[in-house]
Amino acid sequence: MTKPVTGVLFDVDGTLVDSVYLHVVAWWQALRQHDLDVPAAGIHRAIGMGSDKILDELLGPGHDSSGDDAIRAAHSSIYATYWPALRPLPGARRLLDTCADRGLRTVLATSASRPELDALLRCLDADASLTAVTSADDADRSKPDPDIVTVALSRSALSADEVVFVGDSVWDVRAAARLSIPCIGLTCGGLCAAELLDHGAAGVYRDPQDLLENLDEALTTAFRMALS
């Protein structure tokens, strides 16, 4: 990184909104509807990938994919019933507002579909603090491919050497790394700090509130990691 940090890219599910385990249940139920018995723990570890990748991750790349569209549709239908229950994670709105107040371009880069993103935006109620938003509909490939991150950079007129990424999954860390963007990890999506650090996170915090309280430290650490 050769420039000061001027933008922060955020994942949403599990990072800003408490939705990870709702996705787990929705995928588990969708798979069971098609007589596929996948342990919830395995589903949890795959959350953060887009629906274009998650079934290969859960069922193997050689699985019979003829029913994939129906499984994805079932997941979307089941998950939609939980939208009224969505809640921001502690400090999420204040973190977005604070970044914007500091003059940082604040961008959402998520693998959620556009309808899901709309529900997440209603939950966050922080549109005034956002520079740009992206969804799975804006990219050919979801995380850990960096397509969505690339679109987020383009829409916000930012370059990879002036941003940090904030996410809760190893897929976030990997997607950011492919563009040499430092990633700050949050454990509120259910992964432990050690796993996020092992995959290359620049630092790890509990949730958006913890990151907000340590924002200067987090951005400085990410900046130094990018220079090393």
DANORVEN-V358399 format. One record per pair of residues at least 24 apart in sequence whose ideal C-beta (glycine too) atoms are under 6 Angstrom apart, sorted by sequence separation. I is the first residue (numbers start at 0). J is the second residue. D is the distance in whole Angstrom. If there is no record, write none. Layout:
i = [I | I]
j = [J | J]
d = [D | D]
This chain:
i = [22 | 105 | 106 | 131 | 105 | 106 | 107 | 108 | 110 | 130 | 104 | 148 | 172 | 19 | 143 | 172 | 142 | 172 | 99 | 145 | 169 | 95 | 143 | 148 | 110 | 143 | 96 | 110 | 142 | 145 | 33 | 92 | 95 | 145 | 183 | 82 | 87 | 33 | 85 | 183 | 108 | 108 | 181 | 29 | 32 | 108 | 181 | 29 | 181 | 29 | 106 | 26 | 29 | 25 | 28 | 106 | 104 | 25 | 25 | 104 | 163 | 21 | 49 | 18 | 16 | 17 | 16 | 17 | 15 | 49 | 52 | 51 | 7 | 49 | 48 | 7 | 11 | 6 | 6 | 7 | 8 | 9 | 11 | 10 | 88 | 8 | 16 | 16 | 11 | 94 | 91 | 89 | 90 | 94 | 88 | 90 | 93 | 88 | 89 | 47 | 90 | 48 | 47 | 8 | 43 | 6 | 6 | 14 | 14 | 8 | 13 | 5 | 6 | 7 | 8 | 9 | 10 | 2 | 1 | 2 | 4 | 0 | 10 | 19 | 19 | 14 | 13 | 4 | 0 | 0]
j = [46 | 129 | 130 | 155 | 130 | 131 | 132 | 133 | 135 | 155 | 130 | 174 | 198 | 46 | 170 | 199 | 170 | 200 | 128 | 174 | 198 | 125 | 173 | 178 | 141 | 174 | 128 | 142 | 174 | 177 | 66 | 125 | 128 | 178 | 217 | 118 | 123 | 70 | 122 | 221 | 147 | 148 | 221 | 70 | 73 | 151 | 224 | 73 | 225 | 74 | 151 | 74 | 77 | 74 | 77 | 155 | 155 | 77 | 78 | 157 | 221 | 81 | 110 | 85 | 85 | 86 | 87 | 88 | 91 | 135 | 141 | 141 | 98 | 141 | 141 | 103 | 107 | 103 | 104 | 105 | 106 | 107 | 109 | 109 | 187 | 108 | 119 | 122 | 119 | 207 | 207 | 206 | 207 | 211 | 206 | 208 | 211 | 207 | 208 | 168 | 211 | 170 | 170 | 151 | 189 | 155 | 157 | 166 | 167 | 162 | 167 | 161 | 162 | 163 | 164 | 165 | 166 | 160 | 160 | 161 | 163 | 160 | 171 | 188 | 189 | 185 | 188 | 218 | 222 | 225]
d = [5 | 6 | 5 | 4 | 5 | 5 | 4 | 5 | 5 | 5 | 4 | 5 | 5 | 5 | 5 | 5 | 4 | 5 | 4 | 5 | 5 | 5 | 4 | 6 | 4 | 5 | 5 | 5 | 4 | 4 | 6 | 5 | 4 | 5 | 5 | 4 | 6 | 6 | 4 | 6 | 5 | 5 | 4 | 5 | 5 | 4 | 5 | 4 | 5 | 4 | 5 | 5 | 6 | 5 | 5 | 5 | 5 | 4 | 4 | 6 | 4 | 4 | 4 | 6 | 6 | 5 | 6 | 5 | 4 | 5 | 6 | 5 | 5 | 2 | 6 | 5 | 6 | 6 | 4 | 6 | 5 | 5 | 4 | 6 | 5 | 5 | 5 | 5 | 5 | 4 | 4 | 5 | 4 | 5 | 5 | 3 | 6 | 5 | 4 | 3 | 5 | 5 | 4 | 5 | 6 | 6 | 4 | 5 | 5 | 6 | 4 | 5 | 4 | 6 | 5 | 5 | 4 | 6 | 5 | 4 | 6 | 5 | 5 | 5 | 6 | 6 | 3 | 5 | 6 | 4]
